[in-house]
């Protein structure tokens, strides 16, 4: 029964030790890839028309030649009626979408918090019990040494080895 108390006290002393602080890690990094469509509006287009006009003998305007320069997104309409030159253009609105890959990086930055170190000093009561315990332990050890009959103990040990 006394051995069980000894082992229980030993286990309690082993598991009731001081706790250390956790080491500070670098933190973790999280990367998030996001693909989005970005609208790109195409700029305005332009068109250029050069018309070469002549008058005939009856004073009528004759379109001798013309040259037209325009981009691919413009529709145009040209007409000459009753000495009136009509030139109409229409721009086709267009928006194109380009994929954009964006990487968001989130990093946890650990903060090291300086804690004030507590210097432990025993109170007078604690000192009294500490020294009283040392004296009691020493007295118990001396009493056990005096109580043991060394000759009888040595005889028992030799008897065990002879068997």
Residue pairs with C-beta under 8 A, 6 or more apart in sequence:
24 110
24 112
25 110
26 110
27 107
27 108
27 109
27 110
28 107
28 108
29 105
29 106
29 107
29 108
30 105
30 106
30 107
31 103
31 104
31 105
31 106
32 103
32 104
32 105
32 106
33 101
33 102
33 103
34 101
34 102
34 103
34 104
35 99
35 100
35 101
35 102
36 99
36 100
36 102
37 97
37 98
37 99
37 100
38 97
38 98
38 99
38 100
39 95
39 96
39 97
40 95
40 96
40 97
40 98
41 95
42 73
42 94
42 95
42 96
44 91
45 70
45 71
45 73
45 74
45 91
46 70
46 71
46 74
47 68
47 69
47 70
47 71
47 74
47 76
47 89
48 68
48 69
48 70
49 66
49 67
49 68
49 69
49 76
49 78
49 87
50 66
50 67
50 68
51 63
51 65
51 66
51 85
52 63
52 64
52 65
52 66
53 61
53 62
53 63
53 64
53 85
54 61
54 62
54 64
55 61
55 62
56 62
60 83
61 80
61 83
63 80
63 85
66 78
68 76
68 78
70 76
70 89
73 91
73 92
73 94
74 89
74 90
74 91
74 92
75 89
75 90
75 92
76 87
76 88
76 89
76 90
77 86
77 87
77 88
77 89
78 85
78 86
78 87
79 85
79 86
80 86
122 130
